[in-house]
Amino acid sequence: MRADLPIETTLEVRDRCLCLKAQRAARALARRFDLALRPFGLTNGQFSILMSLNRPAPPRISDLAEFLAMDRTTLTAALKPLQRRGLVTVLADPEDLRGRLPVLTDAGRDLLVAAVPVWRAAHDEVDALLWASRGDLRADLDRLAG
């Protein structure tokens, strides 16, 4: 081990780094919601995409990508399995025929109606974990990461 990078530095980063804690918490949250949504054949990301399409007018892909903090290429790829399952259809934008508008189908809406109670229950568990720490962000992230 090199003297200029002692184990104490590693321990400091482990205990202090919000980025590391946020990454660990995000992975743990993703696993928790993936497990909850598995009976519906959905990942947490797919659930978020479907839910974000539950609106009166379909969004442009670019607007949806921005809302979901995804790039357009990644979102387009993520929509494909949802299209194959008949949960989403993608229409040409009548205002710009090069643009695409993803639309939640009735099957997608029915799946969300069934999945939302399970999502709520999983979210209630997460909320209880977060409430227990009374606002200590590091403790919240550690608790989420398990």
N, C-alpha and C positions, 0 to 999 in steps of 0.2 A: 504494500500500500504506500502511495506517495504521501509525503508529509504535507504537501501543499493542498491536499484535498482529504482531510481527515474524516473519519466516520461521523464525527460530530456535525459536519456540514451536511452529510446525507440525512442525519436525524433532524437537523434544523429544517431542511426542505420538506421532509416528510411531515413534520409537525406544523409548519407555517405556510406552506405554499397553497394559496387559494386556487390556483390553476389546477394543480394536481388533485386537490380535494374536489373541485368542481368536475373534473374529468371522471374521477372515480364515482362520484355521486351520479353523474349523468349515465354512466354505464350500468350502475346498480338500478337506477330508475327505469332504464330501458329494459333490463332483464325482468324487473318486477311487472311492468306493463305488458311485455311480450308474453310472459307466462299467463297473465290474466286474460289476454286476448286470444291466446292460442286456440281455445275451443271454437272460435269464430274464423279460424284460418287467417288471422290478421297479426301483423306486427304493430308495435306502437306507432311506427312511422306511417304505416298504411292507414291506421285508424285516424291519425292526425290529418292525412291528406283527404280521406273521405269526409271527415268532419268539416274541414275547411271548404269543402264543396257544397255543404248544406247551406245554401244562400239563395236568395230570390233570382239572381242573375249570375250566370257562370263567369268566373274570372278569366282574364287572359293568363296564359301559362307564365308569362313574365311577372305578373302581379302575384300570382299564387306562389311562385318560387321565392319572391322577395318576402312574402308573409311567412313562409316556412323556413326562411334563412337557408335556402338551397340554391344551387345554380340550376339554370334551365335544363341543361343536359341531364343532370342527375334526376330532376323531377320528371322529365319525359320518360326516362328509363323506369322510374318507380311507378309511373302510371300504367305501364304495359301489362304487368300481371293483374292489375285491377281491371283493366279493359278486358283481358282474356277471361276473367271470371264474370264479366258482365256487370260489374259494380260501377263502372265509369264508362262513359262514351266521350269521344273527343270530336267536336264539331269544328268546321271552318268558321272563322270569325267573319260575319257578314260585312263588317266595316273594313277588314283587311284580310283578304283571302289567304294570305301567307300565314296569318296568325291562327292559333288553335285555342279553343275554349273547352276545357274539361267539364263534363256535366255528370253529376251524381244520378245514377239510374234508380228506378224503383227498387231493384234488387239491392243496390248499395244502401238506399235509405232503410230498407227492411233490416239489413244486417246491422246498421248503426242503431236502430231502435232496439234490437236484441242485445247489442254489445254495451250500450251506455250504462245500464245498471251494474254490470260487472266492472266497467271503468270507474264508476262512482265509488263502488266498494273498495277497489284498489286505491283510489285517490283518498278516500277517508282514512285508510291505514297510513298512507304517507303523511297526510295532514296531522294525524295523531303523533307520528314520530317527530315531525317538525315542531309541533306545539310544545312537546315535552322539554325542548331546550330553551324556550323563551327568548328566541331571537339571536342566539349565538351562532353566527354564520358558519364558523369552523366546525362547531359541534353538530349543527344541522347537516352539513355536508358529510361529516364522518358517519353520522347516524344513518343517513341515506345509503352510504356506500357499504354499510353493514360491517 
